[in-house]
Amino acid sequence: MNAGTRSSRPAARRSPLRAVRAPLSLCFAAVLLAACGGSDDEGSAGSGSTEGGGGSDAVQEVTFLNILPLESLSFAPELVADNCGYFEDQGLDVSFETTQGSAQAIQTVLAGSALITRVGDLETQLAVAERNAPLVAVGQPTKQGTIRFISGENDPLESAEDLEGRLMGTPSEGGTSEILLKLVAASAGIEPDEVQTQVVGLAPGVFDLVSSGRIGGYIVSLDTAVALEQQQPDAVVYAPNDAISSGGQVYVTSQEQTEDPEKQEQLRKYLAAIDETLKFIIADEANGFAETLECLSSVEIPALATPEIAKESLSTYVESWTAAGEEEIGTMVPDQWEAVYQEMVDSGFIEDGLDPSEWYSNDFQPGSN
C-alpha cells in the first residue's frame, strides 16, 4: 500500500467505548464449556445474532474479548474501527469485554460466548498442541512482539544471555509474558525452568524495584516501555524479538464457529474492518497520526497524554503490522507460524512432530473468497 494514500473513512466518529462491558464473570476454566453453554448463549451478548431479521444486511452484534484493559494503544485497531466507523461500515455492532487474561478469553471463545479475541501466538499454539483446544487462528495483525523487558543501567539487560541468574518481574503468573521470557532465555541456552520470576503487576512504580535492586528487570507493554524511555533516563529497554520470532498476536476463534455460516460471515466482516483500519493507521503515519489520534481522542489512554509517546508507540505498532510486508497485513504468515512452533518445540513447551499449519486459516481474510 502506498503510505501516502489516505482513507477518507474517519470523517464520522462514534462514541468511544460505548459498548465496553464490565469484566466477564468467572465463567471459565474447566467447567466453563458446560457452564457457559454453546453458541446459543451469545444471542444477547454478541454471538453475532442479528438485529432486524438476521439477514446479511442487518446489523450484527459480535463480541470481542480484550485480554487487558481496552485503554491501551495495543487496541488501537479495535478502538479506531469502533470509533471511526469501520465496524459500522461492515454492519457490525461490536461489544468489548475485558477478560482476566488470555486463558479466560480462550475458554470463553471456545464456549461460544464471544466471536473472537486477540491473544499471543505462543498461547494459541500451546492451547491447541498441549490441551487439544479446538482453536483456529484467523489473522495476525501484530507480526512482531510488542512486549518489552525493562532493566536499569546499573545492571542492563541487553541480550538473551543477560537473563541468566536474573530475577524478572512479570505482570501475572504464566501467560504470554512468562512464556516469552523463557523462550528468550532458551535461545541463549538457559533452561526455562531456571528462569526466576516474580509477579510485580503493572503499577507505574515497578521501576523503583529495579532501581533498588530488588528485581533485575520486568516485563511491560510497548506503551509503557516508550513512556519509561522518556521519563526514566536509567531505564534500559530490550525487545525480545532481537532473539526470537515468537511474541506476535493473533485473532482466534473456535473451530465450531469457523464451521457456522453465520459466524463465518461475521468473521469476514470483522477482519475486513480491521484490515481497513490497519491500512488507515499505517497511511496516517505520514500525517503524524493526526486522524488516528483524533479517532482515539475520547478514550482515556494514558499514552495519549503525551503526544510524542503516542506517536512513537503507534510507529512501533505500524512497524510490527507491516513486518512481513504490506501484502501480509493482518494475515497469518506460514513461515512465521512455523518458526513460532519450532521455538516452542525447542524450548520444550510443545511436542515435536505436530502440524501447526492445521491450526490457522486465512479463509476469512479480505479477498480470500
N, C-alpha and C positions, 0 to 999 in steps of 0.2 A: 504493500500500500504506500502511496505517496504521503510522506509525512506532512506535506503541506496541504493535503486535502482536508477540508473541514466538513464536518457534519452539520447540517442545519437543524437537527432534531432538538437540541436543548432549549429552543425558544419557549416551550411550555414546561412548566415545572409543577410538580405535585407536592403536597405537604409531606415533608420527610418523616420517615418512621411512623407514618400513620398506622401502619399495620403491625408494628412491633408488639409482640405479646410478652407476657411475663415468662420467666424461665419455665421450662417444662417441669411438670411434676416428676416424681421419681418413678416414672412408668418405663422402666428399662431393666437392664441386667437379665439374669437368666430367666426370670418369669415374664419378661416384657412381651415376648412373642405371643404368649397366651393372653396376658392381661390387657394388652393394647388392642388385641383383635386384628382383623385383617384390613383390607383396603377399604371396607365399608365405613370404618371408623373415621375416615378422613373427610367424609362428606361435609361436615360443618367446619372442619379445621383445615381445609385446604387440600383435600385429596385430589383436587382437580375436578371435583364435581362442578358442573356448570351452573351458572345462573341464567335464568330466562330460557330454559328449554334444552340446554345441553348440546346444541349444535356447535359446529366448529367456529361460527361467527360470534357466539355468545362469550361473554367474559367468563374466564375460567379461573377459579380460585386454586392456588397452589401454595404449598408451604416450603420455605427454605429454612434449613436449620443452620444457624451460625454457632460455631463451637466456642466462640469468645464473644464478649460484648460487641455489639454491632458498631459502636462508636470508634472505629479504627479505619485508617486508610487501607488496611488489608481488605476491607469490604467495600472499597471504592467502586468496583464494578457493579455490585448489587445495589449500593446506595444511589449511584448515578442512574442506573437503569430504572430504579423505582422513582426517583425524584425528578428525573427529566424525561420520563415518559416512554422509555424503551420497552419496559414490560407492557405498558398500556398499548403501545403500538402493536404488540403481538396478541393482544386480547387477554392478557394475564393480570390477575389481581393477586400479587404476591404478599403473603404474610411471612414475617420473620419471627422465628422463635429461637431463643437462646438456650442452648443445652449446657449441661455440666461436662463439657469436653467432648472429644470425638467419639468415645466409646458409647455414650448415650445417643449421640447423633446417628451413629451407625445402627444401633439397635432400633431406634425409632423409625428410621427409613426402612429397615428390614420388616418392621411390624406393619408397614403401610400407612403410618400415621403422618408421614410427610413425603413429598415427592423426591426431594433432593437435598444434599448437603455438600459441603466442601471440606475435605479433610486431607491429611497428609498422604502422599503416595506410599510411605512406609506402613502406616497403619492399615491402609486399604489392602496392601499385599499380605500383611500379617494376618488380617482378619480372614481373608479368603484362603490363604495357604495353610494356616495353623488351626483355624476354627471352622473351616468349611462354610464361612458366611457367604450366602448367595448374593454377593455384591457385584455390581458392574460399574466400572469407571467409564464415564461417558464424555469426559472432556478434561483438559488440563490447562487452565489459564496461566497458572504460575509454574513456569518451567524451571526456575531456579529458586532455591530456598530463600525465604525472607527472614529466617531466624538468624540471630547473631549471638556470638559469645562475647561477653564483656569482661575485661580484666583491667588491672591497673598498671601504670608504668613501672612500678616498683617490682612487679613480677608479671611481665607481659605474656599473654597467650597469643603467639604469633604463628604457630604451626600445630599440626596434629600431635607431634611429639611432645609439645609442651603440656599436654593433658596428663602425662604420667605423674602419678602421685599428687595430683591437684584435686582439691575438693571443689566441686562445681555446684552452684545453686540452680535449682530448676523451679519453674512456676508451679508444678504439681508433680505428683509421683507417677511415673510411667508416661505414656503418651509420646507424641512426636518429638518433643524436646529431648527427652531422655534417650529415646532410641537413636535420634540423630547424633547425640553426644557420643554414644557408644560406637556408632558406625565410624565417626571421625577418629575415635581412639583406635578402633580396629585397623583403620587404614595405615596407622603408624605401628602396628604390631602389638598394641596394648590390648590385652584380653578385656572384652566388655564387662566381665564380672569384676574386674579390678578398678573400674571407674567409680570414683567416690562422688556421691551426690547428696544434696540436702535440699529439702523443699524450702524455698525462701519467698515464694509468691511473686507478685508483680508490683509491689509498692515502690514508689519513686525513691525511697531511701535505701534501697538494697545496695546501691553502690557504696554506701558507708561501710557495709560488711566487707567489701573488697578493700577499701582504704585502710580499714583497721586490721586486715589480715585474717579475719575470721573465715572467709572463704577465698578461694583462688580465682573465682570468676563466677559468672552466672549467665543465664540464657534469657534473651529478650526478643521482642518483635522488632521489625525493621524501624517502625516509627520511633520506638524508644531508643534504639541504637543511634539514630540520626540526632535525636534530641540530646543524648548524652555526649556525643562527639562535640556538640556546640556548647554545651553547658558545663561539662566536666573536662578540663584540659588534661587530666591524668587518665582519662578513660581510653582503653585500647579495644578496638572493635575487630573481631575476627569473623570472616564469612566461612561457614562450614563447606560451602561448595568449592572452596580452594582445595579441598581434599577429596570430596566425594561428589557423586552425581545426584544422590538422593536429597529429598527435602522439599520437593515441589508439592503443589496441592492439586487435587483432582476433584471433579464433581462426581459423586457416586449416587447410585440409586439401587434398588433391589432388582434381582433377576425377574421377579414376578411382575414388577411394574414395567420393565422393558418389554414384556410379552403382552401387555394390556394395550389395545389400540388407543384407548382414551389417554392413557398415561404417555404413550409414545408421542402423541400429538403435543401434549404439554411439555415433554422433554425437548422436543424440537423447537417449540416456541421459546422456552426458557433459554436454551442455548443460542438461539438466533438473537434474542435480546442482548445477551451477554456479549456475543460476537460484535454486534453493532456498538455496544458501549465501549468495549475494549478499543475498537478502532477509533472511536471518537476521542477517547482519552489520549491514545497514542498520538493522534494528529494534533491534539490540543497542546502537546508538549512544546510545539513550535511557537505557541501563543502564551507560553509561560503558565499553562494550565488554567488560564483565566476563566474559561467557561466551566471547566471541571470544578474548580473551587466555588464558582457560583452555584453549581448544582448541589454542592455539599455544604453550602453556607449555613443552612439551618440545622445542620446536625452538629451536636456538641462533640466534635472530635478534638481531643487535646492538641494534636499536631497542627491543627488549623490556626491555633492562637499565634503561631509564629510562621508567617508565610514562607520563609526560607526553608524551614524544616519540612513543611508540607510539600513544597516543590521538589526538594531533594528526595524525599521519600517517594513521591509519585514517579520521579525519573527512574529510581531504582526498580519500582514495580514495572514500569514500561520496559526496562531492560530485561526483567525476568519474563514478561509476557512475550517478548519478541526474541528470546534467546535461541529458539530453534528456527528462526526465520519467519518472515511475515506470512508465508503460506501456511504456517503451522499454528497460527494464533488460535488459542483455545482448544486445539485438538490434542488427542493422545498421540505421542510420538513413539513408535515401536522400539527404536533403538534405545531411547532414554528409559522407557519402561523396563526393558530387558536389563539395562545397566543397574537400575534400582534393585531388580530381583537378584542379580548376581552379587551385589554388595550385601544384601540381606542373607544370601546363602553363605558367602564368605565369612560373615560375622556370626553365623550360627543361629540366626533368628528364624530362618526358613530352610526346609529341607531341599536338597538338590533334586533335579530330575523332574520338576514340575514344568508346566507350560503357561507362563504368565500371559501369553497372548490371548488366552481364553478368558481373561479377567477384565478385558476392556472392550469397548466398541466405539467406533466413530460414526456409527449409523445414524446418530441423531444430530450430527453436526450440520450446519447450514450447507446446502448443496450436495448432501450425501444421498438424496433420493430424487 
